[in-house]
Amino acid sequence: MGLQLRLETEELWSDVDAKIDTMASTPISDRLGTCRVRIVSVLEWLAGVNPIVDGRAAALLQGTPIPVDWLDLCVRRELEQPTAT
């Protein structure tokens, strides 16, 4: 077959560190535009229920230069109040 197997090692999390370094120089508004999920649009759509953003998206909104592939949200669900009889 003329092939050989090659195994290499690299520093743990080096791929993530490289992405963070790249994203650190990008403004937050541009980072939000490159996310798979449109965070700003979803938050505007849910504005009436005051969602809480969690996880990576929360970190990104606070300035952490990390990629965001999904949006973790917490939304308060109002429980029905019992009526007095």
N, C-alpha and C positions, 0 to 999 in steps of 0.2 A: 504494500500500500504506500510505502514511502512517507509515512507520517510518524510523528513522535508526540507523546503527551508531555506537556509542559505545565508545571505548577508554580505559581508565583504567590508571594505574600505581599500584603500592603497594610499600611497602618489602619487599625480599626476606625471606622467612620470617616475615612479619608474622602470618600465620595460625597458624603453629607457636608463635610467641612468645605470642600471645593464649591458646592452649591451655595453655601452660606457666604463664602468669600465673594462669589459672583453677585449674589443678590444684595450684599451690603452696600454696594455702590449704586444701586438702583433706587430711585425715590419710591416711597410707599405707594403713591398713586399708580405708578407703573407696575409695581408688584401686584397690586390688587387686580390690575387689568390682565395679568398673565395667569391668574388662578383658574383652575378648571371650573370652579363654581363662581358665579358672579355674586360675591359677598355683599357688595353695596346694594345691588338690586333686590336680593333676598331680604336684607334688613329693611329696606324701604317698604317692601311688600308686607312685612310683618310688623311694621312700626306700631300699629294699634295694640299689639299684644306685648310690647316691650320684651323682645327676646334677649336672652343672655347668651353671648357668644363664648364658646369654650374651646379648648384645645389649641391646635396650631393656628387657626384663624384668629383667635383672641391674641395670641402672641404676635402675629403679623400686624394686627391693628394697633398693638402697643409698640411697634417698631422693630421687632425681632426679624431679621432677614432669613426667613425659612420658607420653603415651598409649601403650598397648601393645596391638597388634592380633594379635600372634602370639608364640609362645614358642620361642626358640632354646635347644636343649639339646645337651649332649655327654654321652654315656654310654659308659663304658669297656666294651669288649667283650673278655672273657677269651678268649685264644687257647688252644687245646688244647695241653697239655704233652705232648711226645713221651715215650713210655714206654721205659725202659731195657731192652735185650734182652741 
